[in-house]
Amino acid sequence: MQGTIATFDPQTRSGSLLLDDGTPLVFGPEAFDRSGLRLLRLGQRVTIEPDEAGAVRRVLIPGVA
């Protein structure tokens, strides 16, 4: 699934995003930490990896391994 970063707090390493269908999702520091990223920008395109329950497991930048 892909979406766009709506909020990101570098202090807490958590934020929210809007999926392409307009559905809002929040992610916690665990999902950000699993990404290996150092920062996310507002409006940045991301791919999310959901867990079995549909929560955000990991936030990734498309095309970046």
N, C-alpha and C positions, 0 to 999 in steps of 0.2 A: 504494500500500500504506500502511496505517496501523499505528501501534504506540504504545507508551508508553515514555518515557525511563526507563531503569533506572539509568544512571550518567551523570554529566557532570562533567568537570573544566574549570573556566573557565581555568585556567592553560595547559593543553595544547589546549583547545578541542576535545576529543575525548570520546567516550563510547560508550554502548551503549544498545540499546533492545530491547524485546520486541515482535515483530509480534503481531497479533491471534490468530494461530494458535499462539502460544507460541514461535516460532522466535527465538532471540537473534541480533542483528546488532550489529556494532561499526561506528563511523564515526570517521574521522579529522578533523583540523582543516580539510582541504580541503572536505569535505562541509559542515561547519558554516560556514566562511567564505563558501561559495556561497549560503548561506541569507539573508544580510543581517541575521541575528538577532544580538543581543548576549548572550543568556543563555538557557539551558534549565533547567527545574526538574524534579526527580525526579517521576515520575508524570504529567508533561505529555503530552498527546496530540500526536502528530506524524504528518505524512505524509512518506514518503520517496520520493525520485526515484532509482530504481536505474540503474546504467549497463548496458551490454550484457552484462557478466559477472555482473550481479546484485549488485555491491557498491553501497553507499550513495553516490550522487553528490551529493545535496543533501537536507537536513533542513528541512522546512517546518512551520509551524503551520497546521492546517486553517482556512480562512476568512480568513487573513491574506495579503495579496498582497505 
